[in-house]
Amino acid sequence: MPFAKLAMAVLVATTPLLHAQDAAYPRQPIKLIVPFTPGSSSDVTARAIAQKIAEPLGQPVVVENRPGASGGIGMQAVARSTPDGYTLAVGTVSSTVVPHIIAKHVPFDLFKDFTAVATMANTPLLLTVQNESPYMKLQDLIDAAKKSPKTLTYGNSAGLYRIAMEAVNHEAGIDLLGVPFRGPAQAAADLLGGRLSVNPDALGAATPMLEAKRMRALAVLGSNRTPSLPDVPTMQELGFKDFAFNGWLGILAPAGTPAPIVDRLHKEIALAVKSPEIQALYARLGMEATVLSPQAYATEMRKDFAKYSEVAEQAGIEKE
């Protein structure tokens, strides 16, 4: 039999088996890798979603934290895994889009190594200070930074936070120094300990400290005020034209994951986000429930890449 006919025969014979395997998914526990430390908003959300989708999938969904390298360690692990739906990543702007903008060497290619599954939420971002901080408003911080250049610090715990803060430096004409951290929880701890001047953070992660009066928010880094903090202005309202840094959380699978598996995961995530339990969690965290289709999610990542690449260029951020 000619090789071409043999190959076609093998394909025809195995296609039903492959479809049957997809239909039987999942047949073993699913690993959901969070590329940040425990306690971050991405970690809290991932654990809630994992618990919610485990029952309809009929298998445990195990969350595993793999922080480091601005999310690169965890993302690389998923990119190199078998594309069978059993190893997934929690993606954020900082762990997917931003590394390709600020780093010379990234251990994965976002647009070649991953398949978008679904977004889970939008995450408002804040600029926070310790409650005892002398900076009662953003202008106080800017004035102090101008009086004492290169002495005030911010927590650089995620790529998007770094780009946002360097944009602040550029537009305000100041030089806040970024202090690197493995994750947002560690940066927040140093802010509370008085070792940072200011810290960008997700509303969800900062909410407990805001409610306990241990932190204050100077501004919202995103496009709109958040309902849970109606008196906190956006950066745009404070004179930073077109300043908008919005976070999101999503699920990605390795490239080549079969479409039926991606569709099944997307369906269960969408249903989980609509559930009263997740809606209540999001309300407590100040997060917005948003589920994009795989196609829309992929488009959103490309749009963010273009937007933040331009911001980084304007702010003079060089790849390291």
C-alpha positions in Angstrom: 0.0 0.0 0.0 1.4 3.5 -0.9 2.5 5.5 2.1 -0.1 8.2 1.5 -3.0 5.7 1.5 -1.5 4.0 4.6 -1.4 7.3 6.4 -4.9 8.1 5.5 -6.1 4.7 6.6 -4.4 5.1 10.0 -6.0 8.6 10.4 -9.4 7.3 9.5 -9.0 4.4 11.9 -7.8 6.5 14.8 -10.0 9.5 14.5 -13.0 7.9 16.2 -10.7 6.8 19.1 -9.4 10.3 19.5 -13.0 11.7 19.6 -14.0 9.1 22.1 -11.0 10.1 24.3 -12.1 13.7 24.1 -15.7 12.8 25.0 -14.5 10.8 28.0 -12.6 13.8 29.3 -11.7 14.1 32.1 -10.6 10.7 33.3 -8.0 11.8 36.0 -7.4 14.9 38.2 -6.7 18.2 36.5 -3.8 20.4 37.6 -4.4 24.1 37.7 -1.1 26.0 38.0 -1.1 29.5 39.5 2.2 31.3 38.6 2.0 33.4 41.7 2.3 33.0 45.5 -0.7 31.9 47.7 -2.9 34.6 48.9 -2.9 36.7 45.6 -6.2 37.5 44.0 -5.4 35.1 41.2 -4.8 32.3 43.7 -8.0 33.0 45.7 -10.1 33.1 42.5 -8.4 30.0 41.0 -9.2 27.9 44.2 -12.8 28.9 44.2 -13.3 28.2 40.5 -11.4 24.9 40.8 -13.6 23.7 43.6 -16.7 24.7 41.7 -15.9 23.0 38.4 -14.6 19.8 40.0 -18.1 18.4 40.6 -19.5 18.7 37.1 -16.2 17.5 35.6 -16.2 14.5 38.0 -12.5 14.9 38.9 -10.5 16.9 41.4 -9.1 20.1 40.1 -5.9 20.6 42.1 -4.4 24.1 42.4 -0.6 24.3 42.4 1.4 27.5 43.1 4.5 27.9 41.0 5.7 31.5 41.5 8.8 33.1 40.2 10.2 34.9 37.2 7.2 37.2 36.9 5.0 34.1 36.4 7.4 32.6 33.9 8.1 29.4 35.9 4.5 28.4 36.1 3.6 29.4 32.6 6.6 27.5 31.2 5.5 24.4 33.0 2.1 24.5 31.4 3.5 25.4 28.0 5.7 22.3 28.1 3.0 19.9 29.3 1.0 17.5 27.2 -1.9 19.2 25.5 -4.5 16.9 26.9 -6.5 19.2 29.2 -4.9 17.9 32.4 -2.5 20.8 33.0 -3.9 24.3 32.8 -2.6 27.8 33.8 -4.2 30.7 35.5 -3.3 33.6 33.3 -3.1 37.3 34.2 -1.9 40.3 32.2 1.4 40.1 34.2 2.1 36.5 33.5 1.0 36.3 29.9 1.2 39.6 28.0 3.7 41.7 29.9 6.8 39.3 30.0 7.2 39.7 26.3 7.3 43.5 26.7 9.8 43.8 29.6 12.0 40.8 29.3 14.6 39.8 26.7 14.3 36.1 27.4 10.8 34.6 28.1 10.6 30.8 28.5 7.4 30.6 26.5 5.7 32.2 23.5 2.2 33.3 24.5 0.7 33.2 21.1 2.3 29.9 20.0 2.5 27.9 23.2 -1.0 28.4 24.6 -4.7 28.0 23.7 -7.1 30.5 25.4 -9.9 28.8 27.3 -11.9 31.5 29.1 -11.5 34.6 31.2 -13.0 34.4 34.7 -13.0 38.0 36.0 -11.7 41.5 35.6 -9.7 42.7 38.5 -9.6 46.4 39.5 -6.1 47.6 40.4 -5.3 50.2 43.1 -2.4 52.3 44.3 -2.2 51.7 48.1 -0.2 53.1 51.0 0.0 52.0 54.7 -2.7 53.5 56.7 -0.2 55.6 58.7 1.4 57.0 55.6 1.7 60.7 55.4 0.5 60.6 51.8 -3.2 61.3 52.0 -3.6 61.8 48.2 -1.6 61.0 45.1 -0.3 64.6 44.8 1.3 64.3 48.3 3.3 61.3 47.1 4.3 63.1 43.9 5.5 66.2 45.8 7.5 64.0 48.2 9.1 62.1 45.3 10.1 65.4 43.7 11.7 66.7 46.9 13.6 63.5 47.5 14.4 61.8 44.1 15.1 58.0 44.1 14.2 57.6 47.8 10.6 56.5 47.6 9.8 52.9 46.7 7.0 50.8 45.2 6.5 47.0 45.1 7.3 45.4 41.8 5.5 42.1 42.3 3.9 41.7 38.9 4.7 42.8 35.4 1.6 44.9 34.8 2.3 46.7 38.1 5.8 47.6 37.0 4.6 49.1 33.7 1.8 51.0 35.5 4.3 52.5 38.0 6.9 53.4 35.4 4.1 55.1 33.5 3.4 57.1 36.8 7.1 58.0 36.9 7.1 59.1 33.3 3.9 61.2 33.4 4.5 62.7 36.9 8.2 63.4 36.3 9.3 61.4 39.4 11.5 58.4 40.1 9.9 55.9 42.4 12.2 52.9 42.7 10.8 49.4 42.1 11.6 46.8 44.7 11.2 43.2 43.2 9.0 40.6 45.0 8.1 37.1 44.2 4.4 37.9 44.5 1.9 40.6 45.5 1.3 39.1 49.0 5.0 39.7 49.9 4.9 43.3 48.6 1.8 44.0 50.6 3.5 42.7 53.7 6.4 45.0 53.2 4.1 47.9 52.7 2.4 47.2 56.0 5.8 46.8 57.6 6.7 50.3 56.5 9.4 49.1 54.1 7.7 50.4 50.9 6.3 53.9 50.2 3.5 52.8 48.0 2.3 49.5 46.4 0.1 48.7 43.4 -2.2 45.8 44.1 -5.4 44.1 43.0 -8.5 45.2 44.8 -9.4 41.7 45.8 -6.0 41.1 47.5 -6.1 44.6 49.2 -9.7 44.5 50.4 -9.1 42.8 53.8 -6.4 45.3 54.7 -8.5 48.2 53.5 -11.4 47.1 55.6 -9.2 46.6 58.6 -7.9 50.2 58.2 -4.4 49.0 57.7 -4.1 50.3 54.1 -5.5 53.2 52.2 -6.1 53.5 48.5 -4.8 56.7 46.8 -6.2 55.9 43.3 -7.7 53.4 41.0 -5.3 52.4 38.2 -8.0 51.2 35.9 -10.5 53.0 33.7 -13.4 53.4 36.2 -14.0 53.9 39.9 -14.9 50.7 41.8 -18.3 50.5 43.5 -16.7 49.2 46.8 -14.5 52.4 47.0 -16.7 55.1 45.5 -14.6 57.9 46.9 -11.3 56.8 45.5 -10.6 58.6 42.1 -9.1 57.1 39.0 -5.7 58.2 37.7 -7.4 59.8 34.8 -9.5 61.9 37.2 -6.3 63.0 38.9 -4.9 64.3 35.6 -3.2 61.3 34.1 -4.7 61.4 30.6 -5.6 58.0 29.1 -4.1 56.2 32.1 -5.8 52.8 32.3 -4.3 49.5 33.6 -7.0 46.9 33.9 -6.3 43.4 35.2 -8.1 40.1 34.2 -7.9 36.5 35.2 -8.2 33.6 32.7 -7.5 30.0 32.1 -5.1 28.8 29.4 -4.2 25.4 28.1 -1.2 24.2 26.1 -1.4 24.8 22.4 -2.8 21.8 20.6 -5.4 21.0 23.3 -8.3 19.4 21.4 -11.2 21.8 20.8 -13.8 19.6 22.5 -11.8 19.7 25.7 -11.4 23.5 25.5 -15.1 23.8 24.9 -16.0 21.6 27.9 -13.7 23.6 30.2 -15.1 26.9 28.9 -18.6 25.7 29.5 -17.9 24.6 33.1 -16.0 27.8 33.9 -18.8 30.0 32.5 -21.4 28.1 34.6 -19.2 28.4 37.7 -18.8 32.1 37.4 -22.6 32.5 37.2 -23.1 30.5 40.4 -24.2 32.4 43.6 -21.1 31.3 45.5 -18.7 32.7 42.9 -20.8 35.8 42.5 -20.7 36.4 46.3 -16.9 35.9 46.3 -16.5 38.4 43.5 -18.6 40.9 45.3 -16.4 40.6 48.4 -13.3 40.9 46.3 -14.6 43.8 44.2 -14.1 41.7 41.0 -16.2 41.8 37.9 -17.5 38.6 36.5 -16.4 38.4 32.9 -16.3 35.2 30.7 -14.8 35.7 27.3 -14.9 32.9 24.7 -11.6 31.3 23.7 -11.6 33.4 20.5 -12.4 36.7 22.3 -9.9 36.0 25.0 -7.1 35.4 22.5 -8.1 38.7 20.8 -8.0 40.5 24.1 -4.5 39.3 24.9 -3.3 40.6 21.5 -4.9 44.0 22.1 -3.3 44.3 25.5 0.1 43.4 24.1 -0.2 46.2 21.6 -1.4 48.7 24.2 1.1 48.0 26.9 4.0 47.7 24.4 3.2 51.3 23.5 3.0 52.4 27.1 6.4 50.7 27.9 8.0 52.5 25.0 6.7 55.9 26.0 7.9 55.3 29.6 11.3 54.3 28.4 11.2 50.7 29.9 14.0 48.7 28.4 13.9 44.9 28.2 16.1 43.3 30.9 
